Amino acid sequence: MRSGRFNQLFAIVLCIGVLAGALPAQEAPDMAEAFEPYWRSVTLQAQLYNPVEEPGRDPNAQATLQISAGVRILDDTGLIGVETTRRDAIVWDQDGVEIYSTVAGPSLSRVYQSIEDATRLAAVLGRGSDFWFNLGVPLDRELGYPSALSRVEWSQGVLMADAFEVVDVPFEPNETWIELMGGLEILVQEASVEEGRYSYRIQASYDPNLVSYLIGGSWHFWRDEVPAPAMLIKMDMLNAAGKSVWDVSSSGSSGSSSGTGTRSSDGRMVATSSGSGQCSACGTVAMIRFTFALAPYERQATLTLENIPLPGF
């Protein structure tokens, strides 16, 4: 679970004021145990066309079952992101007869929502970090409407990693570029702090073939694109006690960050991120912690819902 995800280091290496450590390897969880899908609502819609005004349409052709569902994450060990769109889906009626199936071909692109970003946003908003999706099932009205769905099964893409690394950098302006790992250097241009308040500006130069440097949001991959060997999944601010000042459980904590990026003539990316915040209970910011996923990979998780009641007309 997340509470124990980054709690130990295999080794600590001190180099030019930077602390780097490899985190213990993590075994990916069983997908059936890691996720808990549930249905939120079911809508049965039927549309009738006026044959006089729409003579080219079948007046009884439009009937759709709309399923709104969510997925709770029970075990996020090694989980980096969840794809924002579902893949293949199969639906069975109350008698176990398949009434709908779709097989998604190769996708032009894939988008994964960051687990860290979703979790932090959910905590700020005071709601769960569940992922929601909708499934539309066309119905043949001549065959009648099912009274229930005995089973709904679909696949969901997930982004995983078995190894992680953290790098700590002093929270202070520096005129020297700092190498966080091969292919990524940063320059802390601004870092100001007083009790309970902080602000920063960081410039990064990186090779996108070696490192993905995204702070929050989502990751986008084209059809044949694979994840970079290392992916930044979290940037955090720590106080002198090593506690995150972004811990929203702390009284009065708040913060914001933003960033921009461009590609230089040599193919490297140059990105600038800045942010500020306050936390009355967290003390003075002392370190910037970068957490990287190493050798990330994509998997398909098969999720199932059973015994879904349906509305009737």
Secondary structure, 3 states (H helix, E strand, C coil): CHHHCCCCCCCCEEECCEEEEECCCCCCCCHHHHEEEEEEEEEEEEECCCCCCCCCCCCCCEEEEEEEEEEEECCCCCEEEEEEEEEEEEEEECCCCEEEEECCCCCCEEEEEEHHHHHHHHHHHCCCCCEEEEEEEECCHHHCCCCEEEEEEEEEEEEECCEEEEEEEECCCCCCCEEEECCEEEEEEEEEEECCEEEEEEEEEECCCCEEECCCCEEEEECCCCCCCEEEEEEEEEECCCCECCCCCCCCCEEEEEEEEEECCCCCEEEEEEEEEECCCCCCEEEEEEEEEECCEEEEEEEEEEEEECCCC
